[in-house]
Amino acid sequence: MNRLIALFILLCSNMMLFSQTDAERERTHIVFFETDQYVVLPTEESRLMLFLSEIESLDIEKISIYGFCDDRGSDSYNLLLSQYRANSIKEIFSNNEFDESKITNVDGKGEVLLELVKEKNIAKLRGLNRKVEIRVQPYSPPRTEAEIEKPEKKEFSEAIKGDIKAGDKFLLENILFKTGYSILLPESKKTLEKIAETLLEREDIYFTIQGHVCCTQNGRDAMDRQTNKRNLSVTRAKYIYDYLAKKGVDKSRMKYVGMRRKFPLGGDPKFDRRVEILVTYVGKD
C-alpha cells in the first residue's frame, strides 16, 4: 500500500511539473511573405490568428518579433524591408489587444544568406527566408494573482443604490471580455445579471454604456475578430446594451458608444477590455 501511495505522489508531482513547464515554455511562430512584400497574406494572417488564440490566455512576459529577407536585393533594401515586415506583425498584435509594452523587440535583421545547395532548392529556400519569426515568452514561474496589478474600482451594484448624479462613472466590475471579441468571459456572466437587476430597481437613472479596448496604437479601436471590422469597443458596448434590454431595462434610458483606446487604466491589459457606465441623468422623485 505504501508503495502505491508513493507511486501516486510521484505521478502527481511529475504531472504538476509537466504542466508548469508547458505554461512557462517559449512559443514560436513564423509568418512567410511574398517577394518584396511586407503585407501579410490572408492565409498567413489566418495562421497567425490561430497562434494568437493559443497564446492569449498566457501570462506573457515578453514578445520578440524579428523580420528577415532572402539574399536578393541590396543590404540596405533588405534591412528596410525586413523591418517593415516586423512592423506589420507588431501592428496585428496591437490590433488584436496584445499589450505593446510586452513587445520588447521589433527588429529587421536583413537577409538570410544561402548556403551551398542544389540549384532546384534555391527558390524554395528563398521562400522560407522571407519571414518574420515571433517568440513569446511567458513568465517563469507564472505570476500569482496577487502579483498582477489591478485597477481600483467602485462596486457598481452597491454604489448605484446610493446618491449619484449626472457625470458619475462606474467601472462594471468583473465584466471582462475575451481578447479580440465582444464575448464575455464565463466568470463575468453572473455579474452582468446582477447589474441588470440593479438597473431595473433604479428606473430613475439614464446612462451611456462605454466600451473600451486595450493595446492598440494611437488610441485606435481594435479589430473585432468575429466581423473583421475595427469597431470592437462599439460591439462590446452594444453587447451590454442588448443584454440589459433583453432583461427589461428600457432602451430609452440607455445609449452605447465605443471609446476605442482613449482611456487605458494601466496595469494588466486585460482590465482595459472593459465596459463603463456614465450616468447622464438622474430623475427626481
C-alpha positions in Angstrom: 0.0 0.0 0.0 2.8 2.4 0.9 4.5 1.7 -2.4 1.2 2.6 -4.2 0.9 5.8 -2.3 4.5 6.8 -3.1 3.9 6.0 -6.8 0.8 8.1 -6.8 2.5 11.1 -5.2 5.4 10.7 -7.7 3.0 10.6 -10.6 1.1 13.7 -9.4 4.4 15.6 -8.9 5.5 14.8 -12.5 2.2 15.9 -13.9 2.4 19.2 -12.0 6.0 19.7 -13.2 5.0 19.0 -16.8 2.0 21.4 -16.6 4.2 24.1 -15.1 6.9 23.6 -17.7 4.3 23.8 -20.5 2.9 27.0 -19.1 6.4 28.5 -19.0 7.9 27.3 -22.3 8.6 29.7 -25.1 6.1 29.7 -28.0 7.3 30.4 -31.5 5.6 31.1 -34.9 6.8 32.0 -38.4 4.9 34.2 -40.9 6.0 33.9 -44.5 5.9 36.7 -47.1 5.9 37.1 -50.9 8.9 38.5 -52.7 9.5 42.3 -52.0 6.3 42.4 -49.9 5.6 43.2 -46.2 1.8 42.9 -46.4 0.7 39.7 -44.6 -1.1 37.3 -46.9 -4.6 36.2 -45.9 -3.5 32.6 -45.4 -0.6 33.7 -43.3 -2.8 36.0 -41.3 -5.2 33.2 -40.6 -2.4 31.0 -39.3 -1.2 33.9 -37.2 -4.7 34.5 -35.7 -4.7 30.8 -34.6 -1.4 31.4 -32.9 -2.7 34.5 -31.1 -5.7 32.4 -29.9 -3.3 29.9 -28.5 -1.2 32.4 -26.5 -3.9 34.9 -25.4 -4.5 33.1 -22.1 -0.8 33.0 -21.2 0.7 35.4 -18.7 3.2 36.9 -21.2 6.4 38.5 -20.0 7.8 39.5 -23.4 7.3 39.1 -27.2 10.1 39.4 -29.7 9.4 39.9 -33.4 12.2 39.5 -36.0 11.9 40.2 -39.7 14.0 38.6 -42.5 14.5 38.7 -46.3 16.0 36.4 -48.8 19.5 37.1 -50.2 18.4 39.1 -53.3 18.5 42.9 -53.1 21.0 45.3 -51.6 21.8 45.2 -47.9 20.1 48.5 -47.2 17.0 47.4 -49.1 16.7 44.1 -47.3 17.3 45.7 -43.9 14.5 48.2 -44.5 12.1 45.5 -45.9 12.7 43.2 -43.0 11.9 46.0 -40.6 8.7 46.7 -42.4 7.8 43.0 -42.2 8.4 43.0 -38.4 6.4 46.2 -38.0 3.4 44.7 -39.9 3.3 41.8 -37.4 3.5 44.1 -34.5 0.5 46.1 -35.8 -1.5 42.8 -36.0 -0.6 42.1 -32.3 -1.7 45.6 -31.3 -4.9 45.5 -33.3 -5.8 42.3 -31.5 -5.3 43.7 -28.0 -1.9 42.4 -27.1 -0.1 44.8 -24.8 2.6 46.7 -26.7 4.7 47.1 -23.6 5.2 43.3 -23.8 6.7 43.6 -27.3 10.3 44.2 -26.3 11.9 43.6 -29.8 10.7 44.5 -33.2 13.8 44.2 -35.4 14.6 43.8 -39.0 17.5 41.5 -39.4 18.0 41.9 -43.2 18.8 39.0 -45.4 19.4 35.3 -44.6 22.4 34.1 -46.7 22.0 31.0 -48.7 24.3 28.1 -48.1 25.6 25.9 -50.9 22.6 24.0 -52.2 21.4 22.3 -55.3 20.0 24.7 -57.9 16.5 23.3 -57.7 16.2 24.0 -54.0 17.2 27.7 -54.1 13.7 29.1 -54.9 12.2 27.1 -52.0 14.9 28.1 -49.6 14.5 31.8 -50.5 10.8 31.5 -49.9 11.4 30.1 -46.4 13.8 33.0 -45.7 11.2 35.7 -46.4 9.7 35.6 -43.0 9.0 37.0 -39.6 9.9 35.0 -36.5 7.8 35.5 -33.4 8.9 34.4 -30.0 6.6 34.6 -27.0 8.0 34.1 -23.5 5.6 33.6 -20.6 6.6 34.5 -17.0 8.7 31.8 -15.4 7.4 30.9 -12.9 3.9 32.2 -13.6 2.8 35.2 -11.6 0.3 34.8 -8.8 -3.0 36.8 -8.8 -1.5 39.0 -6.0 1.4 40.0 -8.3 -0.8 41.1 -11.2 -1.6 44.8 -10.8 -5.4 45.5 -10.7 -7.1 48.9 -11.1 -9.1 50.3 -8.3 -12.8 50.0 -8.9 -16.0 51.1 -7.3 -18.5 48.3 -6.9 -21.3 49.3 -9.3 -24.2 47.2 -7.8 -23.6 48.8 -4.4 -22.7 52.3 -5.4 -25.6 52.7 -7.7 -28.0 52.2 -4.8 -26.7 55.4 -3.1 -26.8 59.1 -4.0 -25.5 59.5 -7.6 -25.6 62.4 -10.0 -25.1 63.0 -13.7 -21.4 62.7 -14.7 -20.7 59.8 -12.3 -18.9 57.0 -14.0 -18.7 53.4 -12.9 -16.5 50.6 -14.0 -18.6 47.4 -14.3 -16.8 45.1 -12.0 -15.7 41.7 -13.4 -17.1 42.4 -16.8 -14.2 41.1 -18.8 -14.1 40.1 -22.5 -12.3 37.5 -24.5 -9.3 39.0 -26.3 -10.4 40.3 -29.8 -14.1 39.6 -29.2 -17.3 41.1 -27.7 -17.8 37.8 -25.9 -17.8 37.8 -22.1 -15.5 35.6 -20.1 -17.6 32.9 -18.3 -16.9 34.4 -14.8 -18.5 37.7 -15.9 -22.0 36.5 -16.8 -23.3 36.3 -13.2 -22.1 39.7 -12.5 -23.9 41.2 -15.6 -27.1 39.5 -14.5 -26.7 41.2 -11.1 -26.1 44.6 -12.8 -29.3 44.2 -14.8 -31.3 43.5 -11.7 -29.8 46.7 -10.0 -30.6 48.9 -13.0 -34.2 47.6 -13.1 -34.6 48.8 -9.5 -33.2 52.2 -10.3 -35.6 53.3 -13.0 -34.6 57.0 -12.5 -31.1 56.5 -13.9 -30.3 57.3 -17.6 -26.9 56.3 -18.8 -24.4 55.7 -21.6 -22.6 52.4 -21.9 -18.9 53.0 -22.9 -16.9 50.2 -24.4 -13.1 50.1 -24.2 -10.3 48.1 -25.7 -6.6 47.6 -24.9 -3.3 47.8 -26.5 -3.9 49.5 -29.9 -1.7 52.2 -31.2 -2.6 55.9 -31.2 -5.9 55.4 -29.4 -7.5 53.5 -32.3 -10.2 50.9 -32.0 -9.3 47.2 -32.1 -10.4 44.6 -34.7 -13.4 42.5 -33.9 -12.3 39.1 -34.9 -15.8 37.9 -35.4 -16.6 40.6 -38.1 -13.1 41.7 -39.1 -14.2 45.3 -38.5 -12.3 47.9 -36.5 -15.1 48.6 -34.0 -14.5 46.3 -31.1 -15.2 48.9 -28.4 -18.6 49.6 -30.0 -19.6 45.9 -30.2 -18.6 45.4 -26.6 -20.8 48.3 -25.5 -23.6 47.1 -27.7 -23.3 43.6 -26.2 -24.1 45.1 -22.8 -26.8 47.3 -24.2 -28.6 44.3 -25.9 -28.3 42.2 -22.8 -29.8 44.9 -20.5 -32.6 45.5 -23.0 -33.3 41.8 -23.1 -33.5 41.7 -19.3 -36.1 44.5 -19.3 -34.1 47.8 -19.0 -35.9 50.4 -21.0 -34.0 51.3 -24.2 -34.9 55.0 -23.8 -32.7 55.1 -20.7 -29.7 53.8 -22.5 -27.1 54.7 -25.1 -23.9 53.0 -26.1 -20.7 54.2 -27.5 -17.2 52.9 -28.3 -14.3 54.8 -26.6 -11.6 52.9 -28.6 -8.4 53.1 -26.5 -8.6 56.7 -25.3 -8.6 55.9 -21.6 -6.3 53.0 -20.6 -6.3 52.1 -16.9 -2.8 51.0 -16.7 -1.7 47.7 -15.1 -2.6 44.4 -16.7 -4.0 45.0 -20.2 -7.0 42.6 -19.6 -8.6 45.3 -17.4 -8.7 47.7 -20.4 -11.0 45.3 -22.2 -13.9 46.7 -20.2 -17.2 48.5 -20.1 -18.1 51.5 -18.0 -21.4 53.2 -17.3 -21.6 57.0 -17.4 -24.7 58.5 -15.7 -26.2 61.1 -17.9 -29.4 62.0 -16.0 -31.0 61.1 -12.6 -34.7 61.7 -12.4 -36.3 63.3 -9.4 -38.7 61.5 -7.0 
